[in-house]
Amino acid sequence: MGNCCGTQSGSDNFQGEGRTLAPAPANAPPQTDGARTAAAPKISGPKGGRTLGRNSQAPEGSAGPKEAAARAAEERLKASQGKGKLGRQLDAQKSQTQSDMLAQSARDNVAARDADASAQARNWN
């Protein structure tokens, strides 16, 4: 299969000198143990960049992370208070542990079996 949009190259693949898998080229000068490489340039403060963890839309004198977390917790509390009956039921269901959930489903199953048994007893002639 070939490339439908490309040109046909023929047998000119892998032209050139190529490289071997030897650890170092034969004509490379040996390094001495005392030789040091040039140090990387020292990076100074950000120039036009943005510091991580800081909100760029907030004013410079804004609160720290603790105050932001407290503010977010207060907003979540306010949002959960105005949910009504269904919202409270949903929150109660979310807060159930697995054992509580299993116990509730067992109680529901027992009640359903009791209701079926009583209906069957009433209908028996």
C-alpha positions as CSV (number, residue, x, y, z in Angstrom):
1,M,0.0,0.0,0.0
2,G,1.3,3.4,-0.7
3,N,0.5,7.0,-0.1
4,C,-2.1,8.3,-2.5
5,C,-1.1,11.9,-2.2
6,G,2.7,11.6,-2.1
7,T,5.3,11.3,-4.8
8,Q,6.9,8.0,-5.7
9,S,10.4,8.0,-4.2
10,G,11.9,4.9,-5.8
11,S,14.9,3.4,-4.1
12,D,16.4,6.6,-2.6
13,N,15.3,5.6,1.0
14,F,18.0,5.8,3.6
15,Q,20.5,7.8,1.5
16,G,23.3,9.4,3.4
17,E,25.9,8.5,5.9
18,G,23.7,7.0,8.6
19,R,24.5,6.4,12.2
20,T,25.6,3.3,14.1
21,L,24.4,2.2,17.5
22,A,27.9,2.7,19.1
23,P,28.0,4.6,22.4
24,A,29.9,7.6,20.9
25,P,31.1,8.7,17.5
26,A,34.7,7.7,16.6
27,N,35.8,11.3,15.8
28,A,34.4,12.9,19.0
29,P,37.0,14.4,21.4
30,P,37.2,12.6,24.8
31,Q,36.0,14.5,27.8
32,T,38.2,15.0,30.7
33,D,36.9,14.4,34.3
34,G,37.6,17.9,35.4
35,A,35.7,19.6,32.5
36,R,32.5,21.3,33.5
37,T,29.6,22.1,31.2
38,A,28.3,25.7,31.1
39,A,25.8,26.5,33.8
40,A,22.2,27.2,32.8
41,P,21.3,30.8,32.9
42,K,19.8,31.9,36.2
43,I,16.0,32.5,36.0
44,S,14.9,35.7,37.6
45,G,11.3,36.6,38.7
46,P,8.4,36.4,36.2
47,K,8.4,39.0,33.5
48,G,4.9,39.3,32.2
49,G,4.0,35.8,33.4
50,R,1.5,34.8,36.0
51,T,2.2,33.3,39.4
52,L,0.6,29.9,39.9
53,G,-2.2,29.7,42.4
54,R,-3.2,33.3,42.1
55,N,-6.4,34.4,40.4
56,S,-5.7,36.9,37.7
57,Q,-9.2,38.5,37.9
58,A,-9.0,39.1,41.6
59,P,-7.6,42.3,42.9
60,E,-4.0,42.2,44.4
61,G,-5.2,42.6,48.0
62,S,-7.5,39.6,47.8
63,A,-7.9,37.0,50.5
64,G,-5.6,34.0,50.9
65,P,-6.5,30.3,50.3
66,K,-8.0,29.8,53.7
67,E,-10.4,32.7,53.3
68,A,-11.3,31.6,49.8
69,A,-12.1,28.0,51.1
70,A,-14.2,29.4,53.9
71,R,-16.1,31.6,51.5
72,A,-16.8,28.6,49.2
73,A,-18.0,26.6,52.1
74,E,-20.4,29.3,53.1
75,E,-21.7,29.5,49.6
76,R,-22.3,25.7,49.5
77,L,-24.1,26.0,52.8
78,K,-26.4,28.7,51.5
79,A,-27.1,26.8,48.4
80,S,-28.0,23.6,50.3
81,Q,-30.4,25.5,52.7
82,G,-32.8,26.6,50.0
83,K,-33.4,23.2,48.3
84,G,-36.8,22.2,49.8
85,K,-38.0,18.8,50.6
86,L,-36.6,17.0,47.7
87,G,-33.2,18.6,48.1
88,R,-33.1,17.5,51.7
89,Q,-34.1,14.0,50.8
90,L,-31.3,13.9,48.2
91,D,-28.7,15.1,50.7
92,A,-29.9,12.5,53.2
93,Q,-29.6,9.8,50.6
94,K,-26.1,11.0,49.6
95,S,-24.9,11.0,53.2
96,Q,-26.0,7.3,53.8
97,T,-23.3,4.8,54.2
98,Q,-23.4,1.5,52.4
99,S,-24.6,-0.4,55.5
100,D,-27.4,2.1,56.0
101,M,-28.4,1.7,52.4
102,L,-28.4,-2.1,52.6
103,A,-30.5,-2.0,55.8
104,Q,-33.0,0.3,54.2
105,S,-33.4,-1.9,51.1
106,A,-33.8,-4.9,53.4
107,R,-36.6,-3.2,55.3
108,D,-38.3,-2.3,52.0
109,N,-38.1,-5.9,50.8
110,V,-39.6,-7.2,54.1
111,A,-42.4,-4.7,53.9
112,A,-43.1,-5.7,50.3
113,R,-43.2,-9.4,51.2
114,D,-45.5,-8.7,54.1
115,A,-47.9,-6.7,51.9
116,D,-47.9,-9.5,49.3
117,A,-48.6,-12.2,52.0
118,S,-51.5,-10.2,53.5
119,A,-53.0,-9.6,50.0
120,Q,-52.7,-13.3,49.2
121,A,-54.4,-14.2,52.6
122,R,-57.3,-11.8,51.9
123,N,-57.9,-13.3,48.5
124,W,-57.8,-17.0,49.5
125,N,-61.2,-18.6,49.5
